[in-house]
Amino acid sequence: MDLTFSPEDAAFRAEVRNYLAEAMPADLKYKVDNGIEMQRDDVVGWHKILYEKGWVAPNWPKEHGGPGWSLTQKYIFDEELALAGAPRIVVFGINMCGPVLIGFGTKEQQQRFLPPMLSGEHIWCQGYSEPEAGSDLASLRTMAVRDGDEWVINGVKTWTTKAHWADWCFVLARTQTGGKKQEGISFILVDMKTPGIETRPIYLMDGLHETNMVYYTDVRVPVENTVGEIHKGWSIGKYLLAHERMSGGSLGQQKSLLRQLKQIAARDEQNGGQPLAKDPAFARRIAEIEMQLRTLEAFNMRAIDKFSRDGELGGKALGAEANIFKIRNTEIQQRLTELKVEAIAYYAMPYQIAALQHGWKGMNTEAVGAEYANSCMPSYLHFRKVSIYSGSNEIQHGIIAKAQLGM
């Protein structure tokens, strides 16, 4: 196994880095660097910039509008996006539903849904979790009852990220009762403008609105919007979750967090004028998390090498690599944000919600500490959820154990 990048990969990285430096709008980079909440127009605008370049869907095959990159190039691109301070596009269409449609959808579904998804005309959300079905997703209760050529959907979905932005949602709903709870579930595409859908905001601990409750009351959806076999949507749902857990496998966001931590630790204003980087105990903790990050990166490169030798993933599900990555990745994310809060100390709390929503520029208030400090505590609070979504880390341990024991 070769963990080094080839000269061609290095040239590709330089091309991506140079393009991002030129194409990145300064106001968006400012927002990302200072933890300011992205608005729909911000994210869609960046989506369209990448679309014009042909780089918005690195995981899609060329025949559907993807750039035709290797797994290594996809990894490099995803990492460089984060290192450049690029806003994250809404992943539910491009990174999740798109690959599902490519792998399991009919030709008609692909022609109808993929082009507006690719261009950014349609934003998507994910209708999976329910009030009593989170990590145990197979216990979902949302029902879709067939009435002629339509499904009539009733139920509640929760933690639906960006539902208030979305044009469409892919929903797991129970279309048949009896048998194992994993059976009788279908994967259905739902227009969020359909009568009977109500979206209510959920404000998280960081004070921002990202997730939602979504209520479905007699929502009528054409049966032709079912992806894959009716009653067989559980396998599609698992395939999609594995890709969500892997999230491209790159660690650009974590490397950016580490870089910010080191910059904070090198400043003199904390620790009585003595930089924290000079404190042996704190320096050791930074070194420990950096080693953990490098170890995870080596794990990822080994997985890329394996999948590259086996051929592109196509419609195949990822193995236990996705579960292992999800656990370790989220642990590192949480630890990095914890250390940032420790390094900034009292500047991290309290924070101003208005500054998170609009930035400090133009605010009629006197800022305390550096501007980036305002987002450190909200970031810490935000990352508490990463060990829970896409199946809690406790659930991931069980899946890994079963895979290794052949259960």
N, C-alpha and C positions, 0 to 999 in steps of 0.2 A: 504494500500500500504506500502510495506517494502522497504525503501531506503538504507538499510544496506546490505553489502555483507556477504554471508554465509561463514562458515569456509572452505567449499569446494572451493568457489570462491577465498578466500584468499590464499589457497594452490595453486590454479591454477595461480594466479598472481605471486606468488613466483617462480613457475616453469618457467613461461615465462620470468621473470626478470633475473633469473639465466642463462637461455639458451642464451638470447640476450647478456648478459655480456660476455659470452664465445664465441659466434658465430660471434659477430660484428667485422669485420676487422678494425684495428686501423686507417688505412688511410681513410676509409669511414667515421668513426666517426669524425675524424679531419676535413674533408670537411664539414660535416653537422654543426658541432659546430662553424665553422668559415665562414659559408655562401659561400663556394666555389662551383662553378657550377659543377653539376654532369654530367658525360659523359655517353654515352649509355652503355659502358662496366661496369661502376660502378653499374648502376641500374640493368642491366641484371644479373650481378654477384650476387648481393644481392638477386634478385628474385630466382635464382637457389639455393642459400643457404636455403632459406625458403621452396622451393619446395622439396629439399631433406629431410627436416624435416617433410614435410606434412602440413606445416602451411601457404602456400602462398595464399590460397583461403578460408579464414575463412567463407565467405558468401555462399559457395557452399555446397550442400548436399554431404553426404559421398559417395553416389553411383557415383558421378562425380569427386571425388578426394578431396573433402573438408574434414576437420577434424571432422565434426559432432558436433560442439560446440553449446552450448546454446547462446541465444542473449546476455546474460550477459558476457559469456566468450569471445564472439566476441568483445564486448565493451572493456573489460579489455585488450585483446590482442592489439587492435588498439591503446589504450592509452599508453600501455607499449612500443610499437614500437617508438612512438614519444618521450617519456620520456628517452628512451635509446639513442636517437640521431640517430636512424636508418634512412637511406635514404628512401624516399617514392618510392615504385615501380610505374611503369606506370599503372594508374588505369583503363584505358579505356577498357582493355580486361578483367582482373580479376574482377573488381568491377562493370563494367557497361555492356559490351557486353556479358560476360559470363552468368550473371543472366538472361539476355534477352533470350539467346539461351536455357537455362535450362527451362525457363518459357514458351517460345513461339516457339522455334525451332523444326524442325523435328528430328527424331532419327538420320537420315543420317547427318544432319547439326551438331548435337551434337557430333557425332563420328568423323566428319572431323575437326571441328574447336576447340573443347574444349581441347583435349590432348596437341596440340602445344601451345595453349594459357596458359595452366596450367604450362607447363614446362619452359616457357620463350623462346621457339623457335620462336614464333611469337609475335611481339609487335604491339599493336593496337592504332589507333587514332580515333577521333570522327568528322564526317563531318556533323555538324549541322548549325552553324552560317554562314550567308552570308553578303555581304556588305550592303544590305538593309533589312536584316532579322536577327536581333539579339534576343532581348527579345520577339519581335513579330515573333517568329519562323515560325508560320503558313503562313507567307507571303513569304516563300522561293520560289525561282524561278528556281533552278536547276532542269532540266527536264530529265526524263528517258523515252525514247520512245521505245516501244517494236518492235523488228525486229526478228520474228521467236522465237527462244529459247534464245534470248539475249536482254538485255537492252542496248540502246545507250544513254550514259549520257553526257550532256553538261551543264556547269554552273561553278560557282565559290564558294568556301567555304573559310571563313576567320577565323582568330584566332584559327586555327587548331593546338592544342598543340601536340608537338612531331611528327608531320607529317614527319619530316626529319629523324626520327628514325624508323618510323612504317613500318611494313610489310603488314598490312591490315587496312582498315578503314570501319566503319559502317556509312552509308550515308543515310540521309533523302532526298528523291528526289520526285518531283511531277511526278506521272505516269498517272494522269488523270486531266483534267481541267473541270471547271464548278462546280456549287454548292458552299457550304461553303468552305472557304479556308483551313479548317482543313481536308477536305475530299480529296481523290485522292493522298495521300502521301504514299510512300512505304519505308520500312526499308531494305536497300540493303547492302550486304557485298562486299567490293571491294578490290581486290589485288592491292596494291600500285605500283606494277611493271607493271601494265597493260599499254600498249601504250596509249598515249594521256593525261597522268597525269603529270602535272608540279607543282613542289613545290618551292615556293619562300619564303625566310625568312622574318619575321617581328621582328625587334629589339625593345623591349619595353623600358620604361623609365629607367629601372635598367641597361640597356646597354647589356643585355644578349639575346641570341636567344633561345626562347622557343616556340613561336607561328609562324604560317606560313599562307600564301595565297596558296590555292591549286586550280589549274585550271583543269577542265575536258573538254576535246575536243574529241568528238566522242569516248568516252571510252566504250568499249564493255564488258559487264558483263553477265554471265549466269543468266537467270531468276531464276534458282534453288537456287541462292544466296539470294533470297528474304526471309526474316524472317517474319512469320505470313502471314496473308492474303494480297494479292496485293490490293493496294489503302487504306489499313486500318492501315498504319504504324504510324499514329498520336498517337493512344492510346499506342503503344509500346514506342514511343518517350517520351510521358509524364511519363510513368512508369519509364523509365530510368532516366529522369531528377529529379524525386522525390528522387531516391536513390543517385544521384550525390549531390543534395542539402543537404541530411542528412549526406553523407560521413562517414557512420559508427556511427555517433553520439558521438564519443568520443572526448575529449578535450585535448588530450595529447600534441598536438602542442602548444595550447594556454597556457597550464601549463608550458611548456618549455620556452615560451616567457616570462611568468610572473617570472619564476625562474631567467632567465637572467636579467630581469629588476631589480629585487631585488639585484642581485649580483653587478650590475653596481651602483645602488644607495648606496650600502654599501661601495664603494671604496672612498678613500680620494683624488684622483687626480682631481676630479671635485669639483666645488663649493668652490674654494680657500682652499682646504685642509679639509673642513668640509663635511662629507658624506651627500649626498642628503637624505638618510634615516632618518637623524636627523632634516631635514627641515619639520616642521609640515604641511606646505601646500603641498609639494610633497608627503610626506608620506600618507596624506589623499587621494590624487589622486590614489596612488597605492592601498590603502585599498578599494577605490570605485570600481576599475576595478576588484579586486579580489572578491568582493562581487557579482558583476555582473556575473563573471565566475562561482562562486559557485551556483548562482541561476539558470544559464543555465544548469549546471550539474544536479541539482535536477529535472529540467524539463525533461532532457534526461532520467534520471532514472525512472521517472514516465512513459515516453513513452515505455521504455523497459519493465517495469512491465505490462503495458497494452498489448503490443504485445505478451509477454510471456504467458499471460493468454488467449489470443485469438488464440494462436498457431503461428507457424512460418509463415512469410509473404508469402512465395512461390511466386506465380505470381501476388499477390494482390498489388495494388498501395498503397503507404503511403498516409496518409491524410494530413491535414493542419499542422501537427507536423513538416513535412519536411520544409514547407515554413517558419514557425515561427523560427525553428532552423537556417535556412539559414540566415535570417535577423540578428538575435541576434549574431550568431557566427561570421559573417563577421564584424559586428560593433566592437566586442571585439577584433578581430584580428587587425583591423585598429588602435584601440585605444592603444593597447599594443605596436605596432611598433612606433606609434607617441611618446609615453612616453620614449621608448628606445632612440630615436633620441634626444629628449629634455635632457635626462640624460647625454648623451655623448657630447652634444653640438658641438663645432667646430671640434671635432675629427671625426664626422660623415660625414663631407663634406670638401673638395672633396674626392672622393674615387677613387681607382685605378682599372680599368677594368681588367688589367692583373692579379691583385691579386684575383679578383672574379673568374677568369677563372682557375688560376693555384695555387693560394695561395702565401704567401710571402716567403715560403721556397725556397731558391735558387735564388730569384730575386735580381738583382743588383741595388737595390734602398734602401734608408733608410726609414723604416716604421715610421709613425707618430702615436703615441698612441698605444693602445693594438691592437692585430691582429683582434680580433672579431669586433672592431669598424669599420673596413673597410666595413663590410656587413650590418651595421645598416641602412644607408640611402637607399641602394638598396632594402633591405627588406621592408622598409617603402614604397618605390615607387611600389614595386611588389604587395603589399597588397592593393593598391588602386583599383585593378581590381576585388577583391573578391566580392564586393557589386554589381558587374555588371554581372559576368558570371553566368551560370545556371539560367538565368532570373534575371533581375535587382531587387534590393530590393523594388523599387517602384512597379514593377509588382507583387512581392510577397504580398505586402500589399493589392493589389486588389484581389488576389486569396483568401487570408484569409478572406477578407470582404465578398466575394461571398459565401464562404463555411459556414461562421457563419450566414449569412442572408438567406441561402438556395436558392440562386439565380442560 
